[in-house]
Amino acid sequence: MSSTKDMEFSTSGHAYTDTGKASGNLETKYKVCNYGLTFTQKWNTDNTLGTEISWENKLAEGLKLTLDTIFVPNTGKKSGKLKASYKRDCFSVGSNVDIDFSGPTIYG
């Protein structure tokens, strides 16, 4: 389902007949095209909230910078990732930095 060209909503759900449980997801996405920004909010029935902010093709063509965060209200757990990727026709490179209270972890 889409409301405008800059705003998107999506939902999904599953019912598991073997356990009798059901789960669902809601995602909203808002794009500010002039600035290359995309804001995404996610929520699921496990009560996990996610926010993703992406900035694409403004510093350099093919460069995407993303902050991806997760918050679990029931436990108070907060975590996130800083992501960077650069793509061209013949190659691509990316890196992630995990943000957690136990300390950062870098993957390349």
C-alpha positions in Angstrom: 0.0 0.0 0.0 1.4 3.4 -0.8 -0.1 6.8 0.2 2.1 9.3 -1.8 5.2 8.9 -3.9 7.4 9.9 -0.9 5.5 7.9 1.8 5.1 4.1 1.9 3.4 1.8 4.3 3.8 -2.0 4.4 2.4 -4.7 6.7 2.8 -8.4 6.9 1.5 -11.1 9.2 1.8 -14.8 9.7 -0.3 -17.4 11.6 1.4 -20.6 12.7 -1.2 -23.4 12.8 1.2 -25.8 14.7 1.7 -23.4 17.6 -1.4 -21.3 17.4 0.7 -18.1 17.5 0.5 -15.1 15.1 3.0 -12.4 14.3 2.9 -9.2 12.4 5.0 -6.3 11.2 4.3 -2.7 10.3 6.8 -0.5 8.3 6.6 3.1 7.3 9.1 4.8 5.0 9.4 8.5 4.2 11.7 9.9 1.6 13.1 13.4 1.3 14.4 13.1 -2.2 16.0 16.6 -2.4 18.4 15.7 0.4 18.8 12.0 -0.4 17.3 11.0 3.0 15.1 8.0 3.8 13.5 7.5 7.2 12.1 4.0 8.0 10.2 3.0 11.1 9.5 -0.6 11.9 7.4 -2.3 14.6 6.5 -5.9 15.2 4.3 -7.9 17.5 7.4 -8.9 19.5 7.3 -5.2 20.5 10.6 -4.4 18.8 10.9 -0.9 17.4 13.3 -0.1 14.7 14.4 3.2 13.1 16.6 3.5 10.0 17.9 6.7 8.6 19.7 6.5 5.2 21.6 9.2 3.2 22.3 8.2 -0.3 24.2 9.7 -3.3 24.8 13.2 -1.9 28.4 13.1 -0.8 29.4 11.0 -3.7 27.5 9.0 -6.4 27.1 5.4 -5.1 27.8 6.2 -1.5 25.1 5.2 1.1 25.4 6.0 4.8 22.9 4.4 7.2 22.1 4.5 10.9 20.0 1.5 11.9 18.7 1.4 15.5 16.6 -1.1 17.5 14.8 -0.5 20.8 13.0 -3.2 22.8 10.7 -1.4 25.4 10.1 -4.6 27.5 13.8 -5.0 28.3 15.1 -1.5 27.6 17.7 -2.9 25.2 19.0 -0.4 22.7 21.4 -1.2 19.9 22.3 0.0 16.4 24.6 -0.1 13.4 26.3 2.5 11.4 26.6 1.2 7.8 28.5 2.6 4.9 28.5 1.2 1.3 30.0 2.4 -1.9 28.9 0.9 -5.2 30.1 1.5 -8.7 29.7 -0.5 -12.0 32.8 -2.7 -11.4 33.1 -2.9 -7.6 31.4 -2.4 -4.3 32.7 -2.0 -0.7 30.9 -1.8 2.6 31.4 -1.7 6.4 29.3 -1.9 9.5 30.0 -0.7 13.0 27.8 -2.2 15.8 26.7 0.1 18.5 25.9 -1.6 21.8 26.4 -0.8 25.5 28.8 -3.7 25.7 31.2 -2.0 23.2 31.5 -1.5 19.5 32.3 -4.3 17.1 33.6 -3.5 13.6 33.0 -5.7 10.6 34.5 -5.1 7.2 
